[in-house]
Amino acid sequence: MSRKISGQADLGPYYTPMTKPTSRSRFDRGDDGHRPLDPEMEFYSIGQAADATGISSETLRIWERRYGKPEPVRRPSGHRRYTREQVIWLRQIGELISRGHRPGIVVRMDPEEMARLLEERPATQPANAEAVEMVDLIQKFDGETFVERMREASRKYPPTQFLLKFIAPVSEEVGRRWADGKLEIRHEHYATGLMEDYLRMLRSQFVTYPYGPRVLLTTMAGETHSLGLQMAALLCASEGVFHRVLGIDTPNTEIVAAAREANVQAVGVSVSLATSGPETDRQVADLREKLPVEVMLVVGGMGARGIRRGPRGVTYIESLEDWVHWLRNLRMEWQSQRRA
């Protein structure tokens, strides 16, 4: 039967929502240093809307089919065009999703209920002072100092604590500033790129041998957040578990083929809040059905919390500590079976 393992910290990708608050002035006038939407932009293509909100084009299409929202203007060619107001609404939706609300609920909300929820600032811990400094560096495009600070933190902490005390807070601060209108897509992409490159470098310092259990790490079709994969891969390496990172946005048929060709014992799938919902539930069920019964399927990430009733044979992991615990158990079980 399916299992769900609880914990405090999320097994990425840490969702950095491309959203801004409800107040029209904060969007359009750019008060308090907030960057407004381009006043020359009246309509947005689906790609431009995705870039401006962080909600993928495929997700926008799925919401339109399932919920009837957002309903775009259609050109004679059939191409979608989204109004300025719809882009603002989508940013508000993304803000609520980043706070843990399910897409299927918030997309259907009336404006008054949305406004009420958006006025309620999340009751989370105050901003991490070091993370604030790090994102200041990102906004200055000071990658050299940013990487040096990462290097110092990685020497100070073991891998799990480095992710919890440095990478996660920085990613959350990026999301917080975007939600406040103080960060743009270029900054988020720059920060993510620097962190992913550094995590790959750290992972290369660990030697893992191709004996023992093997794990394939990936995301399913439509999921484009990749920081969580690099976090999960670093912990595989630090725990001595042989792994392959297949990458993001991978169809289930390709995941199954890769699992067979790489002869893995487990497939780890990362799900963000941006893609969690019934469609992801169905993809997980489909993947579980297609994978050989002896191959374990593990689903992690912030979006994994939103999966209400998983299919049999799936383990849900919600924290980095629990991911490490699962990896250790996997290795011990494999060793026990070989000694039997």
N, C-alpha and C positions, 0 to 999 in steps of 0.2 A: 504494500500500500504506500501511498505518498507520505512523505515526511516533510516537516517544516522546522527548521532550526532557528531559534530566535537569537537576537544579539543586539548590541548597542550601535555598532558602526556598520555602514553599508559596504557590501562587496560591489564596487562600482559597476558600470560607469557612474561616477558622481555626476548627477544631472545638473548642468549649469543652464538654467532656463533662459531663453531669449525673450524675456518678458519685461514689461514695465507696469507701474501702478495705474490705478484707475483714473486719477485726476486728469482732466483734459489739459489743464495748464502744464502739467508735468510732461505731457507728450508734445504739445504743440508750441508752447512758449519757451520751454527749456529752462525754467527757473531752477534755482539752487544748483546750477551747473549741469543739469540734465540735458542730454542731447536730444533735440526733437526729431520727429520724422521729417524727411525731406519735404518742404512745403510745396515743391513742384510736382510731387508724386500724388496724382489723384487715383490712379488705378495701378494695381500690382499684378504681374503674372503669377502663376502658382509657384514658380521658382523664386521670384522676388519675395513673395509672401513667406515662403519657407525660410529664406535667408534672414528676413526681418524678424521672424518670430522664433526660429529654432525648431519649429514643428515641421517634420518632413513633408514633402509633396504627397507621398503615399498616404501618410496619416491624414492629411487634409482631405484626400479623396475618400478614404474610409469613413471619416466623420460625416462627410456630405452624404454618402450612401446610407449610413446607419442612422444618423440623427437628423439629417436634413440641414445641418449647419456645419460650416458657414456655406450659405448659398451664393455662389459667385455669379457675377454678370457673365453671360455667354456672348462671345463675339460671333459674327456670322460663320466664322471658321470652326466654331465649337470650342475654341480655347477659353479657358477660365480667366476672369479678371476679378480681383478682389478690391473692394473700396478701402479707403483710408480707415474708415470706422471699423471695418472688419479686421484689418490688421491690428488695430488697437485692441479690439475684442479678443483676438487670438493671443496677444501678449498677456492679457489679463487671465485667459484660460491657462496659459503656460505657467503663470505665477501661482495659480491655485494648485496645479498639478505638482509644482515643485514643493508645495507644502504638504503633499501627501494625499490630496483629493483625487478620486478616480475620474478619468476623462469622461466616462459615460454619465457621470453625475453632473459635473460642472458644465459640460457642453449644453445640457438641457436646462440649466438654471435660468430663472428670470433675472433681469438686470438688477433689481433691488436686492435679491439674495446674493448675487455676485458681489455687489458693492459692499454689502455688509461683511462678507467674508474677507474681502480684500482690505477693508479697514482694520481688521483684526490682525495685527502684526504677530507672526508666529512666536510662541513662547519658547524660544530656543536660547542657548547660551550666547552671551555677548560675543561680538566679533573677536577673533583671535588676533592679538596685537601683531604677532609675527606675520600672520597671513595678510594683514592689512599692509604691512611694509612690502611684502612680496608682490602684491598686486599693484602697489604703487610703482614698483620697478617694471612690471609688465606694461603699464600705461606709458612709461617713458621708453619702452622698448630697450631696456637695459638688461639684455639677456645674459651678459657676462656675469654681472653681479647676482642675478637670479640663480644661475647655475652654480656659482660659487657657494651661495647660501644653501642650495640643495646638497652640495657636496659636504658641507659642514654638518648638516643635519643627518645625512646618511652615515657619516662616520660616528656620530654621537649615539645613534639609535640602531638597534637591530631592525631587519626589514619590516616586520609587522608594525612596530612602533613608529618607524619612519613614515610609513603610509598613513597611520592614524594621526600622528602629531604634526606632520608637515604637508604631505600631498593632499589629504582629505580637507584640512582647513583652508588651504589655498584654493582648492577647487570650489569649496563652499563660498568663499569670499568672492570669487569670480562671479558665481551665480547671484550673490547678494547685490553686488554692484550693478550687474546687468539689470536685475529687477528694479533697482533704484534709478536706472537710466544713466548711470555713470560709466558704463563700459559698452563697447561695441563689439561686433562679431570679430573684427580683426584682432582685438585684444584677447578674446576667448580662444581663438585659433592659435595665437602665438603662445599663450600660456600652456595650452594642451600639448602643442608640439614640443615645447621645451621639456615638459614633464615626461611625456612619452619617450622622447629620445634618451633622457637620463635613466628612466626605468629600464629601457633596453640595455643601456650600458651597464647598469648595476647587475642585471640578470646575466650578462655575459661573463661576469666574474665568478659565477658559480659553475662548478663542473657537475653535470648530471650524466649518468651513464645509461645506455639504452637497455639496461636490464631492470627488472622491477616493473611496477605498474606504469602504464602510459596513459596520459590524459590529453585530450584534444580540446582546445579553447577556441570559442567562436561566438558570434552573435547570429541570430536568425535574420531572414530577409526583412528589410525595413529598419533594422536597428543599426545606426551608424555611429553610436558612441563607442569609442575604443579605449579610453583611458582605463576603464575597469579591466579589460583584457590584459593590459600590461601590468596592472597591479596584481591580478590573479597569477599571471605568469611568473612574476618576480617571487611570489610566495611558493609556487611550485619549485622553482630553482633553489630557493633557500632551504626548502624541506627535502631536497634531493629527489624530487619526483620528476621523471622524464616527461616532457610535454612538447606539444606542437601548437603554435598559435596560427589558426587558420585565417583569422581576420574577421572583419565585420560584414554585415549584410549578405549572409550566405544562405542560399536556398537549402531546404532540408535534404533534398536529394544529394546535393554536394557534400553536406555534412556527413551523411550516411556513407557515401563513397569514400570520403577521406578517413572516416573512422575504420572502415574495412581495410583500406590500403595501408594505413599507419598502424594497424593492429593494436588499437587502444582498448583499454579496459573501461574508460569513462570518457564522457563528453561533458564539458562544462560550458554552459550557455549564460551569457550576461544579458540582463534585461534592464533597461532604464525606465524611469517614470514616463518618459516621452512616448514609449511604445507599449506600456503595460495596458492590459485590458482584455476583453473577450477574444479579439483576434490573436493576440499572443498566446492566450490559453489554448486556442485551437492549434496554433503552430506547435506548441509544446506537446500536445496530445498526438499530433501527427508525427512529430519527430520520434516520440517514444514508441509509437507503433512501427515505424520504419526501422529503427535501430534493432540489432539483434538483442534478444532478451538478456544475454549475458553482459552486454555493455551498459554500464550505469549512466544515467542521465542526471546531471546536477544543474540546477537553475539558481543563479545568484544575481545580486544587484538590487537597487532600490525598487525596481519594478516587480521583483519577485514577491514583494510584500502584498502586491495587489492581486495576486493570483489566488482566487478564493478556494477552489477545490481542484487541486491538481490531479492528473491521471495517476493510476497505479504505476509504481516503478520509477517515480521521480522524487529526488531529494531537493528541497528548497533551502537555500542558505542565505542568510541576511547580513552576515558580518564577516569582517576579515578574520577575526579570531576563530569563528566557526569554520571558515574555509581552511585555516591551518589545522584545526582539529580534525576535519574531514580528511585532509591529505595524510595526516599522520596515521589515522585509522586505516586508510586505504593501503598505505605501505605496510603496516603491521599485519593486516589481513592477508596481503599477498605473501609476505614472508611466512606466515603460519601455514598457508596452503602449500607452499613449496617444501616445508619441513615435514608435512603430514605424509 
